[in-house]
């Protein structure tokens, strides 16, 4: 099994969190500006290895309907739905809708943040968009891999063809579906050259505008010896010890809707 991991930001974080080697594609999206990079990455893997599967982890801003299938056959597309923020994502435009519509498997993540009544309403809403894909609930993405892989029989895929079989032909592989840029999504990465004041950082993060819905990075704080992993989603955030001292990059990446702020504006807003 091989992994190709795509991040929208200039600086890769997710690959640094893993204990195995991945092929990283950053500074763009594999469904639009980095389509050629994806093909080269897959060809490189196939030239040096013989994996049974290649797992492509796209950024959260990727539209699966824009991925061409002229290189590899897609066995399944797994869409992770943020149960706590689905309504907001759908209200922003067609991207979240297309991500659900393209899925062979849907994982309703952050189950612990919604009550049973809300969860049932989310299930119905997702089923209205995609009635074919099975739904699974998870906390922190914890799901048995057997529910995701080896899905040919349940998904109705013809294993001798690249495209789904006639009874499940939900993919439109012609480019032209909405992309993150077209719906006003942006990303901004900031490289950090020094340790930050923890109290000022916490105050600044708590006052981020609602247009910033995702942030992540590696941060050093004054007076603390350990590097911290920062994760932020729609107003909720956490800091945890980053366990790999050999990684030297310190940075923050922000993702949001609307007008993309200048780097200096973000620096000023965070009081660095």
Secondary structure, 3 states (H helix, E strand, C coil): CEEEEECCCCCCCHHHHCCCCCEEECCCCCCCCCHHHHHHHHHHHHHHCCCCCEEEECCCCCCHHHCCCCCCCCCCCEEEEECCCHHHHHHCCHHHHHHHHCCCEEEEECHHHCCHHHHHHHHHHHHHHCCCCEEEECCCCCCCHHHCCCCHHHHCCCCCCCCCCHHHCCCCCCCCCCCCCCCCEEEEEEECCCCECHHHHHHHHHCCCCCEEEEEEEECECCCCCCEEEEEECCEEEEEECCCCCCCCCEEEEEEECCCCCHHHHHHHCCC
